[in-house]
Amino acid sequence: MNNFISIKKNVETEIIVKKSKFICNLIRVESQKEAEESIKKIKKKYYDARHNCVSYRVIEDEQIVEKSSDDGEPSGTAGGPMLNILQKNNLCNVLVIVTRYFGGILLGTGGLVRAYSDATFEAINFAEKIEECIGLEAEVELDYNNLETFKYYCKKNDIYIKDYEYSEKIICKIQLEECNKERLIDDFNTKKVNLINLKFLSKKLIDKSIIK
């Protein structure tokens, strides 16, 4: 797994199918725990709804974890189709909850699959999406007179400077794709980039648009 798509902001959309109301919440989550907490909040918000069907995909320990629930709808008519849409759109770190208020007309299994799928598609199409990858966060220390040169180096080599800390020296938090790690280490060791210290911190999810 290299790149995947996520969303910038949570969105809520609504469709009506044969008098049944389908409210879709598309929520950015970073873990299973965060997803489960969001599910509880939505179920509390729509406590009077007949169904709150769920699907999510999150990245934990560099693996994709998936879960879906039909929440009382006939098996395979809600959570599974919603999850299939997330998979086909390469969406990760996304939770989708479709809340249904029954309108008095039975939709049948095929009708339910289409309704939950359409509700999910509607939210995905409305959402602002971003391409992300698993990258690295590092900390570098440098002299003030080398800052502009380092900024240019980062721009040239697809490295994002996340923040700065100013004291006797400058300490920068940077983010980069894992494939660029060895080049940065080599340039540090050979003084092609003039840093006092380079320390890799952890793996992070990185918005690819900020390092291009």
KAZI-V451774 format. One record per pair of residues at least 24 apart in sequence whose ideal C-beta (glycine too) atoms are under 6 Angstrom apart, sorted by the first residue. I is the first residue (numbers start at 1). GAP is how many residues later the second one is. Records with the same first field share a line. If there is no record, write none. Layout:
I: GAP + GAP
//
This chain:
3: 128 + 130
4: 86 + 88 + 128
5: 85 + 86 + 124 + 126
6: 87 + 88 + 124 + 126
7: 87 + 120 + 122
8: 120 + 122
11: 112 + 115 + 116
13: 109 + 110 + 113
15: 104 + 107
17: 98
18: 87
19: 84 + 85 + 86
20: 80 + 82 + 83
21: 80
22: 76 + 78 + 93 + 97
23: 76
24: 74 + 95 + 99
25: 72
26: 70 + 97 + 101
27: 68
29: 29 + 64 + 66
31: 27
32: 26 + 33
35: 60
38: 57
42: 55
46: 53
49: 50 + 52
50: 50 + 52
51: 49
52: 45 + 47
53: 25 + 26 + 45
54: 25 + 43
55: 24 + 27 + 28 + 41
56: 39
57: 29 + 35
58: 35
59: 33
73: 39
74: 35
77: 32 + 35 + 36
78: 38
81: 32 + 35 + 36
82: 34 + 38
85: 35
96: 24
130: 77
131: 77
132: 73 + 75
133: 44 + 73 + 75
134: 69
135: 40 + 41 + 42 + 69 + 71
136: 40 + 42 + 45 + 64 + 67
137: 38 + 64 + 65 + 67
138: 36 + 62 + 63
139: 34 + 60 + 62
140: 32 + 55 + 58
141: 28 + 30 + 55 + 56
142: 28 + 53 + 54
146: 48
153: 40
158: 53
160: 50 + 51
175: 31
//
